[in-house]
Amino acid sequence: MVDKVIGIYNARGSITGELAFLFGRFTGRTECALCDITHGTFKKKTAFSRAQQTLGVPFEILHLDELDSTLYSFKDSAPCVVAVRGSECSILLSKAELALCDSEVERFFDSLKAKLGKP
């Protein structure tokens, strides 16, 4: 049983972190499949917010600079989605699996629900 799901962006949440990410993306040196799934050009996708609320499991998304000591071990795997079961954490969706979603919210949630064993 999964207590919580945590998405980890391959980006820092500060203003300078966001700017560095945008510059890296523009120059082709940085990518984040989770960012592409959750956000459009300038804001969070409405479809993502709706689906996030109906998942049936708490779902939080964090930037690299928001990770606590438990989640910090996943920073090199970002972007990824981590399952929290009690005090144990494990990758639920890897960077490669997120890329296979092709920025599509529905495909992402279908993959996530399959991993969680939800219809």
Beta strands, then each sheet from edge to edge (+ up, - down):
strand 1: 4-8
strand 2: 59-62
strand 3: 80-85
strand 4: 88-93
sheet 1: 2+ 1+ 3- 4+
end
